[in-house]
Amino acid sequence: MRSLDEAVAALGRERPREAVEAASRAKSLAPRSGAVREVLGMAHYRAGQYREALRELQAYRRMTGRLDQNHLIADCHRALGAPEKAVGPAREAMAAERVPEEVRAEAAVVGGAALADAGRFDEALSLLRSYPMPSDVARDHDLRVWYVLADVLERAGRKDDAVRAFRRILRHDPDAYDVAERLAALT
């Protein structure tokens, strides 16, 4: 379908509004297509249209039974000011075997951040620690989980633990995010 191809290409060029327009045309032609609803949801998400993204991504999940966009569903809830609604979809994605590891990591990031946003720091730390984190190798998605873990530790007032967590990231990637600055502020 040409409109869907145009939407995917627009997303690849970081043009989410164009992607929304093209994917909306595709939806008018194939409203029951899971692929169309997924791409439209992703386009709305990247355009910062979280309510629309949530609607389309939930439709995608209902149609396909797939949980591979649950991290985006969870982040939409968080962006819409409902962090408590983000935790369920994040946990589902983390527990799913057929979800790529990077998506499970992103679900941990969103779920942990949502719990921390609600002031539930112990639950946030528990959720983040449930993501299997190797100690010897750090992939980009591992570093993201570690970063949120360190951030939650700091927000929870556990300064020494946060320092150790930020140092762990620094050992694997000295240029990761704002880790050096965060560490300097803590020490």
C-alpha positions as CSV (number, residue, x, y, z in Angstrom):
1,M,0.0,0.0,0.0
2,R,1.5,3.2,-1.2
3,S,0.3,5.4,1.7
4,L,1.8,3.1,4.3
5,D,5.1,3.0,2.5
6,E,5.1,6.8,2.4
7,A,4.4,6.9,6.1
8,V,7.2,4.5,6.9
9,A,9.6,6.6,4.7
10,A,8.5,9.8,6.4
11,L,9.2,8.3,9.8
12,G,12.6,7.2,8.6
13,R,13.3,10.8,7.6
14,E,12.2,12.1,11.0
15,R,9.1,13.8,9.5
16,P,6.3,12.6,11.9
17,R,3.6,15.0,10.7
18,E,4.0,13.8,7.1
19,A,3.9,10.2,8.5
20,V,0.7,11.0,10.3
21,E,-0.9,12.3,7.1
22,A,0.2,9.3,5.0
23,A,-0.7,6.7,7.6
24,S,-4.1,8.4,8.1
25,R,-4.7,7.9,4.4
26,A,-3.7,4.3,4.7
27,K,-6.1,3.9,7.7
28,S,-9.0,5.2,5.6
29,L,-8.2,2.5,3.0
30,A,-7.5,-0.3,5.5
31,P,-8.9,0.5,9.0
32,R,-8.5,-3.1,10.2
33,S,-4.8,-3.4,9.3
34,G,-2.6,-3.9,12.4
35,A,0.4,-2.7,10.4
36,V,-1.4,0.5,9.5
37,R,-2.5,1.2,13.0
38,E,1.0,0.5,14.3
39,V,2.6,3.0,11.9
40,L,-0.1,5.6,12.5
41,G,0.4,5.2,16.3
42,M,4.1,5.5,16.0
43,A,3.8,8.6,13.8
44,H,1.4,10.3,16.3
45,Y,3.8,9.3,19.1
46,R,6.8,10.9,17.4
47,A,4.7,14.0,16.6
48,G,3.9,14.4,20.3
49,Q,0.2,13.6,19.8
50,Y,0.0,11.1,22.7
51,R,-3.7,10.7,23.0
52,E,-4.0,9.8,19.3
53,A,-0.9,7.6,19.5
54,L,-2.4,5.7,22.5
55,R,-5.7,5.1,20.7
56,E,-3.9,3.7,17.6
57,L,-1.3,1.7,19.5
58,Q,-4.0,0.1,21.7
59,A,-6.0,-0.8,18.5
60,Y,-2.8,-2.3,17.1
61,R,-2.4,-4.4,20.2
62,R,-6.1,-5.5,20.2
63,M,-5.9,-6.5,16.5
64,T,-2.6,-8.3,16.6
65,G,-2.2,-9.5,20.2
66,R,1.3,-8.3,20.1
67,L,3.0,-6.5,23.0
68,D,6.0,-5.0,21.0
69,Q,4.6,-1.5,21.2
70,N,3.6,-1.6,24.9
71,H,6.6,0.6,25.8
72,L,5.1,3.3,23.7
73,I,1.6,2.7,25.1
74,A,3.1,3.0,28.6
75,D,4.9,6.2,27.7
76,C,1.7,7.7,26.2
77,H,0.0,7.1,29.5
78,R,2.9,8.8,31.3
79,A,2.9,11.8,28.9
80,L,-0.8,12.2,29.4
81,G,-0.3,12.5,33.2
82,A,-1.4,9.0,34.2
83,P,1.8,7.3,35.3
84,E,-0.1,4.6,37.2
85,K,-1.6,3.4,33.9
86,A,1.9,3.0,32.4
87,V,3.0,0.3,34.7
88,G,0.8,-2.5,33.5
89,P,1.7,-2.3,29.8
90,A,5.4,-1.9,30.7
91,R,5.3,-5.0,32.9
92,E,3.5,-7.0,30.2
93,A,6.2,-6.1,27.7
94,M,9.0,-7.0,30.1
95,A,7.5,-10.4,30.8
96,A,6.8,-11.3,27.2
97,E,9.1,-13.7,25.6
98,R,8.5,-12.7,22.0
99,V,9.3,-9.0,22.6
100,P,12.8,-7.9,21.5
101,E,15.2,-7.2,24.3
102,E,15.6,-3.6,23.4
103,V,11.8,-3.1,23.8
104,R,11.8,-4.9,27.1
105,A,14.5,-2.5,28.3
106,E,12.6,0.5,27.1
107,A,9.5,-0.9,28.9
108,A,11.6,-1.1,32.1
109,V,12.7,2.5,31.6
110,V,9.2,3.8,31.1
111,G,7.7,1.7,33.9
112,G,10.4,2.6,36.4
113,A,10.2,6.3,35.5
114,A,6.4,6.2,35.8
115,L,6.6,4.6,39.3
116,A,9.2,7.2,40.3
117,D,7.0,10.0,38.9
118,A,4.3,8.7,41.3
119,G,6.7,8.8,44.2
120,R,6.8,5.0,44.4
121,F,10.6,4.7,44.4
122,D,11.0,1.2,45.9
123,E,8.6,-0.2,43.3
124,A,10.5,1.7,40.6
125,L,13.8,0.2,41.7
126,S,12.3,-3.3,42.0
127,L,10.9,-3.0,38.5
128,L,14.2,-1.7,37.0
129,R,16.2,-4.3,38.8
130,S,14.0,-7.1,37.4
131,Y,15.4,-6.3,34.0
132,P,18.4,-8.6,33.5
133,M,21.5,-6.4,33.5
134,P,24.8,-7.8,32.6
135,S,27.7,-6.4,34.6
136,D,30.5,-6.9,32.1
137,V,29.0,-5.7,28.8
138,A,26.7,-2.7,28.3
139,R,24.6,-2.3,25.2
140,D,22.9,1.0,24.6
141,H,19.6,-0.2,26.0
142,D,21.3,-1.5,29.1
143,L,22.8,1.9,29.7
144,R,19.4,3.5,29.4
145,V,18.0,1.1,32.1
146,W,21.1,1.8,34.3
147,Y,20.7,5.5,33.9
148,V,17.0,5.5,35.0
149,L,18.0,3.3,37.9
150,A,20.6,5.8,39.0
151,D,18.2,8.7,38.5
152,V,15.6,6.9,40.7
153,L,18.2,6.2,43.3
154,E,19.1,9.9,43.4
155,R,15.4,11.0,43.5
156,A,14.8,8.6,46.3
157,G,17.5,10.3,48.3
158,R,20.0,7.4,48.1
159,K,23.0,9.5,47.1
160,D,25.7,6.9,47.7
161,D,23.8,4.2,45.7
162,A,23.2,6.8,42.9
163,V,26.9,7.7,42.8
164,R,27.8,4.0,42.4
165,A,25.2,3.5,39.7
166,F,26.3,6.6,37.7
167,R,30.0,5.4,38.0
168,R,29.0,2.0,36.6
169,I,27.6,3.8,33.5
170,L,30.7,6.0,33.3
171,R,33.0,2.9,33.3
172,H,31.2,1.5,30.2
173,D,30.6,4.8,28.3
174,P,32.3,8.0,29.5
175,D,30.1,10.0,27.1
176,A,26.8,8.5,28.1
177,Y,24.0,11.1,28.5
178,D,24.8,13.7,31.2
179,V,26.3,11.1,33.6
180,A,29.6,13.0,34.2
181,E,27.7,16.1,35.1
182,R,25.2,14.2,37.3
183,L,28.1,12.4,39.1
184,A,30.0,15.7,39.6
185,A,26.9,17.3,41.2
186,L,26.5,14.3,43.6
187,T,30.2,14.1,44.7
